[in-house]
């Protein structure tokens, strides 16, 4: 269980951070943004 944290899609994070989705993915790969892959 995640608790009270809200999970965002890459698209939602990009919009909130005023970045492109590509840049958000780069930051995830650089470990500057924590991410979790969730399978449906």
N, C-alpha and C positions, 0 to 999 in steps of 0.2 A: 504494500500500500504506500502511496506517495505522501499521504498526509495532507497538509494544507497548501502545499505548493501547487501552483497552476502550471500545467504543461502547455507549451505552445508548439505549433508547427513551425517549420522553418519560415514559411510565408508570414505567419503572424509575428514571429520574432523580428523578421526583416522590416516589417511595417512599423513595429513599435520602436525599433532602433534606427529607422530611416536609412536602411542599408538595402543592398540587393540580396536576393536569396543566395546568390553565388558567394557573396562576401560573408554571409552568415555561415555558410558551409565551410569556407576557408577558416574562419575563426574557430569553428568546431574542430576542424582538423588540427589546428594549431593549439588546441586545448585551452583557448581563451574564453570559450563558452562551453559550459557543460551540456551534454546532450545524451539522451537515451533513445535508442531505437525501439519502437513499440510495434509489435506485429498485430495485425487484425485477425 
